[in-house]
Amino acid sequence: MSIFKAYDIRGVYGQDLDEGIFYKIARAYARFAQVKKVVVARDCRKSSDSLFAAFAKGLVDEGADVIDVGLASTPMSYFANASLKADGSVMITASHNTKEWNGCKLCKANAVPISGATGIKDIEAIVMSMPDNEPPRGTGTVTSVDISKAYGEHVRKFAHLARPVKVAMDFANGMGIAESVAFTEQDMLTHDDLFGEYDGDFPNHDANPLHTETLKDLQKLIKANPGKYAFGVAFDGDADRAGFIDEKGEIIPMDFITALISQDLLKTNPGAVCFYDLRSTKMAEETIAAAGGRPMMSRVGHSFIKEQMRQNDAIFAGELSGHYYFKANSTAESSSMATYALANIVSASDKPLSELIAPLKKYSQSGEINTKTVTPPAEILAKIKSLYADKAKVFELDGVSVDAWDSEGYWANVRMSNTEPLVRLNLEGKTPAIMEAKRDEFLAIIRA
């Protein structure tokens, strides 16, 4: 299994990657990206300090200067990249993966990500051809910089609360703790914490809000204190994703959050572009349009979304995996800005969050259904394209999408996993009956 993925570099520490390969990756990254000043941040995993040391040495031996921002979230690393006018940034993390994993996310200047298509494969080729005893090409420096205060001030510019709001936060012993510098009582947003001590073993639960079982502690806290919290937020391991819980302790679908935040931002940015990923409810598109914005569909994956946002000068994008992207944060993720956005919305309304969400529950969604298949996924996609070409609008932004919303009351997207032999189906219908019938129809094709 290659550690060089579609969006980052990731593997099991001590098995797939170690300090030796990280040193080479750093040198390859420096050569590929032609960087001279690089921000390097790291999460709290047990292996992150030694991997940081190896990466920093690799950069120094290529003649690059390292700006060590220490323990930081991925959004903080993006902020440091832009605000310190670096040539690039590296975040040492395995995001939401379990404690055995580690890796890194690579960027060019202004937090522009390097993906498999835009450089990770080139870096892999350089690493594979690099001898073990490659002599240094230069002598860079390492300088420590504390960005936490500046980052907190940067995020708080997003706050415009009409009244005090109290929130419950689950940091899962990960890098959401670093994000807490963005929340102060002066902005009327106060919070109670769960698991607010760094621990790279993640002893309480995995730091992955996509897995609903990891949200149970946060739900329990909110349900045990009725009326106390406006909502809850759960951060993933590197805090570039967030899951949200309403004041009743119920999980809010992440595409509903996209719709709400877009609606609010458009009040002060009329006519602006907001992106929703192609797996999102039709209500995201309809809500953006009704709020006077220009809804645009994005493919899945942060590097693709950021590129589309830049090309269209978008102010915001939301992804079904809990990534929320803001133009105000170098067109990168900010789970804290998303938290403030929800707090702004709740504070300006006389309704609780559950009632603000209720109108979005208009259509029936299948959720993402994964199928492991012996048939090559490419053949399945080609079959779907052929079968529906004359029945609906078919397009290939990411996998194959079938849009029969106006004619038959449904849309569907079928795409391949980037990392596993899986085919993923997302489908929505105007009624439960339509959704169930079309879901079964598509699954029969996929699983034939």
C-alpha positions in Angstrom: 0.0 0.0 0.0 1.5 3.3 -1.0 1.6 6.1 1.5 1.3 8.7 -1.3 -2.5 9.3 -1.4 -4.8 11.4 -3.5 -4.8 14.3 -1.0 -1.9 13.7 1.3 0.8 11.3 2.5 -0.4 8.9 5.2 0.4 5.5 6.6 0.9 3.4 9.8 3.9 4.8 11.7 6.7 2.2 12.0 5.1 0.0 9.3 4.4 2.2 6.3 6.4 5.3 7.2 9.2 6.4 9.6 11.7 9.2 10.1 13.9 8.0 7.2 11.1 8.3 4.6 10.0 11.6 6.1 13.5 13.0 5.7 13.4 12.0 2.0 9.9 13.4 1.5 11.0 16.7 2.9 13.9 16.9 0.5 11.7 15.9 -2.4 9.0 18.4 -1.4 11.6 21.2 -1.2 12.9 20.4 -4.7 9.4 20.0 -6.3 7.8 23.1 -4.8 11.0 25.2 -4.9 10.4 26.5 -1.4 12.8 28.6 0.6 10.7 29.4 3.7 8.3 26.7 5.0 5.8 26.6 7.8 5.9 23.2 9.6 3.2 22.3 12.2 2.4 19.0 13.9 -0.4 17.4 15.8 -0.2 15.6 19.2 0.3 12.1 18.0 3.1 10.2 19.8 5.2 10.0 16.6 4.7 13.6 15.4 7.7 15.2 17.3 10.3 12.8 15.8 8.7 13.0 12.4 8.8 16.8 12.6 12.5 16.6 13.5 13.2 14.4 10.4 11.1 16.6 8.1 12.8 19.8 9.4 16.2 18.3 8.8 15.3 17.3 5.3 14.2 20.9 4.5 17.3 22.4 6.1 19.5 20.0 4.1 17.9 21.4 1.0 18.7 24.9 2.0 15.2 25.8 3.1 14.4 27.8 6.3 11.8 26.2 8.6 9.2 28.2 10.6 8.3 25.9 13.4 4.8 26.8 14.7 4.8 23.8 17.1 1.5 22.0 18.0 -1.2 23.4 15.8 -4.4 22.5 14.0 -4.4 22.2 10.2 -6.4 25.4 9.8 -3.7 27.1 11.9 -1.0 25.8 9.6 -2.9 27.3 6.6 -3.2 30.6 8.4 0.5 30.6 9.2 1.4 29.8 5.6 -0.5 32.9 4.3 0.1 35.4 7.2 3.9 34.7 7.4 4.2 34.9 3.6 5.8 31.5 3.4 6.6 29.6 0.2 4.7 26.6 1.5 3.5 24.7 4.6 3.5 21.2 5.9 1.1 19.8 8.5 2.3 16.6 10.2 -0.9 14.7 10.9 -3.0 11.7 10.0 -6.2 13.7 10.5 -9.1 11.5 11.8 -7.2 8.2 11.5 -6.5 6.2 14.6 -3.4 6.7 16.8 -1.2 4.2 14.9 -1.2 6.4 11.8 0.7 9.5 10.8 1.4 11.5 7.7 1.6 15.0 6.3 -0.4 17.5 4.2 1.6 19.6 1.8 0.9 23.1 0.5 2.5 25.7 -1.7 2.3 29.4 -0.9 -1.1 30.9 0.2 -2.2 27.4 1.4 -2.7 26.0 -2.1 -2.7 22.2 -1.5 -0.5 19.7 -3.3 -2.6 16.7 -4.3 -1.9 13.5 -6.1 -2.6 15.2 -9.4 -0.7 18.4 -8.7 2.5 17.1 -7.1 2.3 14.2 -4.6 3.1 11.6 -7.4 6.0 13.8 -8.5 7.3 13.9 -5.0 6.9 10.1 -4.7 9.0 9.7 -7.8 11.8 11.9 -6.4 11.7 10.0 -3.1 11.9 6.6 -4.9 15.0 7.7 -6.9 16.8 9.3 -3.9 19.8 7.4 -2.5 19.9 6.8 1.3 23.1 8.8 1.6 22.2 11.9 -0.4 24.5 14.7 0.7 23.0 18.0 1.9 22.5 20.6 -0.8 22.3 23.6 1.5 22.1 24.8 5.1 18.7 26.2 6.2 17.6 27.4 9.6 14.8 26.5 12.1 12.9 29.4 13.8 10.1 28.9 16.3 7.1 31.2 15.9 4.0 31.3 18.2 1.0 32.1 15.9 -1.8 31.3 18.4 -2.7 34.9 19.4 -2.7 36.1 15.8 -4.7 33.1 14.7 -7.3 33.7 17.4 -7.7 37.3 16.4 -8.0 36.3 12.7 -10.9 33.9 13.4 -12.7 36.2 15.9 -13.1 38.7 13.0 -15.8 36.3 11.9 -17.8 36.8 15.0 -20.9 39.1 15.1 -23.1 37.6 17.8 -26.3 39.5 18.6 -26.4 37.9 22.1 -24.3 35.5 24.3 -24.2 31.9 23.1 -22.9 28.9 25.1 -21.6 25.9 23.2 -20.5 22.4 24.1 -17.2 21.3 22.4 -15.7 17.8 22.1 -12.0 18.1 21.4 -11.4 14.4 21.4 -7.9 15.0 22.9 -6.8 16.3 19.6 -6.0 19.5 17.8 -9.4 21.1 18.4 -7.8 22.1 21.7 -5.4 24.5 19.8 -8.5 26.0 18.1 -9.8 27.1 21.4 -7.6 30.3 21.2 -10.3 31.5 18.8 -13.1 31.5 21.5 -13.1 34.2 24.2 -15.8 35.6 26.4 -15.3 39.0 24.8 -17.1 37.7 21.7 -20.0 36.4 23.8 -19.3 32.8 22.8 -18.5 30.6 25.8 -18.0 26.9 25.9 -17.7 23.8 28.0 -15.2 21.2 26.9 -15.0 17.4 26.7 -11.6 15.7 26.5 -9.6 19.0 26.5 -6.2 17.5 27.2 -3.7 16.6 24.4 -3.3 12.8 24.3 -2.0 11.1 21.1 -3.5 7.8 22.2 -7.0 9.4 21.9 -8.2 7.4 24.9 -11.8 8.5 25.0 -12.9 8.0 21.4 -11.5 8.4 17.9 -11.4 12.0 16.7 -13.7 11.4 13.8 -17.1 13.1 13.8 -18.1 11.2 10.6 -18.5 8.1 12.8 -21.7 8.9 14.7 -20.6 6.7 17.7 -17.9 9.2 18.4 -20.6 11.9 19.0 -22.3 10.0 21.9 -20.4 11.7 24.7 -21.3 15.2 23.3 -24.9 14.2 22.8 -25.0 12.9 26.4 -23.7 16.2 27.7 -26.2 18.3 25.8 -29.2 16.0 26.7 -28.2 16.0 30.4 -28.3 19.9 30.4 -31.5 20.9 28.6 -31.5 24.6 27.7 -27.8 25.2 28.5 -26.2 24.8 25.1 -27.1 26.4 21.8 -25.4 23.5 20.0 -22.4 21.2 20.2 -19.3 20.9 18.0 -17.0 17.9 17.6 -13.6 18.4 16.0 -11.6 15.7 14.2 -8.0 14.9 14.9 -6.4 17.9 13.1 -9.5 20.1 13.5 -10.1 20.8 9.8 -13.5 19.0 10.1 -16.3 19.5 12.5 -19.6 17.7 13.3 -22.5 19.6 14.9 -25.2 18.6 17.3 -28.4 20.7 17.9 -29.6 21.9 21.3 -31.6 18.7 21.7 -28.5 16.5 21.2 -29.5 15.4 17.7 -26.9 15.1 14.9 -27.2 17.7 12.2 -26.4 16.5 8.6 -23.3 18.3 7.4 -24.9 19.5 4.1 -27.6 21.2 6.2 -24.8 23.2 7.9 -23.5 24.1 4.4 -27.0 25.5 3.6 -27.3 27.5 6.8 -23.9 29.1 6.7 -24.3 30.0 3.0 -27.6 31.6 3.7 -26.1 33.7 6.5 -23.0 34.8 4.6 -25.0 35.8 1.6 -26.8 38.5 3.7 -23.6 40.5 3.5 -22.3 39.1 0.2 -25.2 39.3 -2.1 -24.8 37.4 -5.4 -21.7 35.6 -4.3 -20.8 32.0 -5.2 -21.2 29.3 -2.6 -20.2 25.7 -3.4 -21.9 22.5 -2.1 -20.4 19.1 -2.9 -22.3 16.9 -5.3 -23.5 14.5 -2.5 -25.4 17.3 -0.7 -29.1 17.6 -0.4 -30.9 19.5 -3.1 -31.9 21.9 -0.3 -28.3 23.2 -0.3 -28.6 24.4 -3.9 -32.2 25.7 -3.3 -31.3 27.6 -0.1 -28.3 29.3 -1.7 -30.3 30.4 -4.7 -33.2 31.6 -2.5 -30.7 33.7 -0.4 -29.6 35.5 -3.6 -26.4 33.5 -4.1 -25.0 31.6 -7.0 -25.0 27.9 -6.0 -22.3 25.8 -7.7 -21.6 22.1 -7.4 -18.2 20.9 -6.4 -16.6 17.5 -6.7 -15.4 15.7 -3.6 -12.0 16.4 -2.1 -10.4 19.5 -0.6 -7.8 20.2 -3.3 -10.5 20.2 -6.0 -12.9 22.3 -4.0 -10.3 24.9 -3.2 -9.3 25.1 -6.8 -12.9 25.6 -7.9 -13.5 28.2 -5.2 -10.5 30.2 -6.4 -11.5 30.0 -10.0 -15.0 31.3 -9.2 -14.1 33.7 -6.4 -16.4 31.8 -4.0 -16.9 33.0 -0.5 -17.8 29.6 1.0 -18.0 25.9 0.4 -19.2 23.0 2.4 -18.5 19.3 2.1 -20.5 16.4 3.3 -17.5 15.1 5.2 -17.6 18.2 7.5 -15.0 20.4 5.8 -16.1 24.0 5.7 -14.1 26.3 3.5 -14.0 30.1 3.8 -12.5 32.7 1.4 -11.7 34.6 4.6 -9.3 31.8 5.6 -7.2 31.7 2.4 -10.0 29.6 0.8 -9.2 26.8 3.3 -11.0 24.9 6.0 -11.8 26.6 9.3 -13.9 24.6 11.8 -13.8 27.5 14.2 -15.2 29.9 11.6 -17.9 27.4 11.0 -18.6 27.4 14.7 -18.8 31.2 14.8 -21.0 31.2 11.8 -23.6 28.9 13.5 -23.3 31.0 16.7 -24.0 34.1 14.7 -27.0 32.5 13.1 -28.5 31.2 16.4 -27.8 34.5 18.3 -29.7 36.5 15.7 -32.8 34.3 15.8 -35.5 33.7 18.4 -35.6 30.1 17.3 -33.3 27.3 18.5 -31.0 25.6 16.0 -33.3 22.6 15.6 -36.1 24.8 14.4 -33.8 26.6 12.0 -32.7 23.2 10.6 -36.3 21.8 10.3 -37.2 23.5 7.0 -34.2 21.8 5.3 -35.6 18.4 6.0 -37.7 18.5 2.9 -36.4 15.6 0.8 -35.4 11.9 1.4 -31.7 11.0 1.3 -30.1 7.5 1.0 -26.9 8.5 2.8 -23.7 7.2 1.3 -23.9 3.5 0.6 -20.7 1.7 -0.1 -20.4 -1.6 -2.1 -17.3 -3.7 -2.4 -17.5 -5.2 -5.8 -15.6 -7.7 -7.9 -16.7 -5.9 -11.1 -14.2 -3.1 -11.9 -15.7 0.1 -10.7 -15.0 1.8 -14.1 -17.2 -0.8 -15.8 -20.1 0.0 -13.4 -19.8 3.7 -14.0 -19.8 3.2 -17.8 -22.9 1.0 -17.5 -24.8 3.6 -15.5 -23.8 6.3 -17.9 -25.1 4.2 -20.8 -28.3 3.1 -19.1 -29.4 6.6 -18.1 -28.0 8.8 -20.9 -31.4 8.9 -22.6 -33.5 9.2 -19.4 -31.9 12.1 -17.5 -29.1 14.6 -17.4 -25.9 12.7 -17.0 -22.5 14.3 -16.1 -19.1 13.3 -14.8 -17.9 15.9 -12.4 -16.9 13.2 -10.0 -17.9 9.6 -11.0 -21.2 9.6 -12.8 -24.2 11.8 -11.7 -27.7 11.2 -12.9 -30.1 14.2 -12.5 -33.7 13.4 -13.1 -35.0 15.8 -10.4 -37.5 17.7 -12.6 -38.7 14.7 -14.5 -38.7 11.8 -12.0 -38.0 13.5 -8.7 -34.5 12.1 -7.9 -30.8 12.6 -8.4 -28.0 10.1 -7.9 -24.2 10.0 -7.8 -22.1 6.9 -8.2 -18.3 7.3 -7.7 -15.3 5.2 -6.9 -13.4 5.4 -3.7 -9.9 6.9 -4.0 -8.4 4.4 -1.6 -10.5 1.3 -1.5 -12.2 -1.1 -4.1 -15.5 0.4 -3.3 -18.3 2.0 -5.3 -20.2 4.8 -3.4 -23.8 5.6 -4.1 -25.6 8.8 -2.9 -29.2 9.4 -3.9 -32.0 11.8 -3.0 -35.7 11.7 -3.9 -38.5 14.2 -3.5 -40.4 11.5 -1.4 -39.3 8.5 0.6 -41.0 6.2 -1.9 -39.0 7.7 -4.9 -35.8 7.5 -2.9 -36.2 3.9 -1.9 -37.2 2.7 -5.4 -34.4 4.5 -7.1 -31.9 3.5 -4.4 -32.7 -0.2 -5.0 -32.6 0.3 -8.7 -29.1 1.7 -8.7 -27.9 -0.8 -6.1 -29.1 -3.7 -8.3 -26.9 -2.3 -11.1 -23.9 -1.8 -8.9 -24.2 -5.2 -7.3 -25.1 -7.2 -10.4 
